[in-house]
Amino acid sequence: MTLPIWIYMVVLGIIFSAFMTIKTSKAERAEEQEWIEKEGEVFLERIAKAKAQKEQIKELGQ
C-alpha cells in the first residue's frame, strides 16, 4: 500500500502546523501573564498613592 508523496507532505504539514500553534500559544500566554503582572503592579502603586493621600489629608484635617 504505497501512498502518493503529496499525502505524506500534507500529513507533515499538519503536524508542523500543530507544533507551531502550540509553541505560539505558550509564548502568547507567557507574554500575556507578564503584561497582567505589570498592570497589577501599576494598579497597586496607584492604590498605595491614593491611600497615602487620604492619610495625609486626614492628618491635616485633625
C-alpha positions in Angstrom: 0.0 0.0 0.0 2.1 2.8 -1.3 0.6 6.3 -0.9 1.5 9.2 -3.1 4.2 11.5 -1.8 1.8 14.5 -1.5 -0.2 12.7 1.2 3.0 12.4 3.3 3.7 16.1 2.7 0.1 17.0 3.8 0.5 14.9 7.0 3.8 16.5 7.8 2.3 20.0 7.2 -0.5 19.2 9.6 1.9 18.0 12.3 4.2 21.1 11.8 1.2 23.4 11.9 0.0 21.8 15.2 3.5 22.1 16.7 3.8 25.8 15.7 0.3 26.5 17.1 1.2 25.0 20.5 4.5 26.9 20.5 2.9 30.2 19.7 0.1 29.7 22.2 2.6 29.1 25.0 4.6 32.2 24.0 1.5 34.4 23.9 0.3 33.0 27.2 3.6 33.9 28.9 3.6 37.4 27.3 0.0 38.0 28.5 0.9 36.8 32.0 3.8 39.2 32.1 1.6 42.1 31.0 -1.0 41.2 33.6 1.6 41.2 36.3 3.0 44.6 35.2 -0.5 46.1 35.1 -1.2 44.7 38.6 1.9 46.4 39.9 0.8 49.7 38.4 -2.6 49.3 39.9 -1.2 48.5 43.4 1.0 51.6 43.2 -2.0 53.8 42.4 -3.9 52.3 45.4 -0.9 53.0 47.6 -0.6 56.6 46.4 -4.3 57.1 46.9 -4.1 55.7 50.4 -1.2 57.9 51.3 -3.0 60.9 50.0 -6.1 60.0 52.1 -3.9 59.6 55.2 -2.1 62.9 54.6 -5.5 64.7 54.1 -6.8 63.0 57.3 -3.7 64.2 59.3 -4.0 67.7 58.0 -7.7 67.8 59.0 -7.1 66.8 62.6 
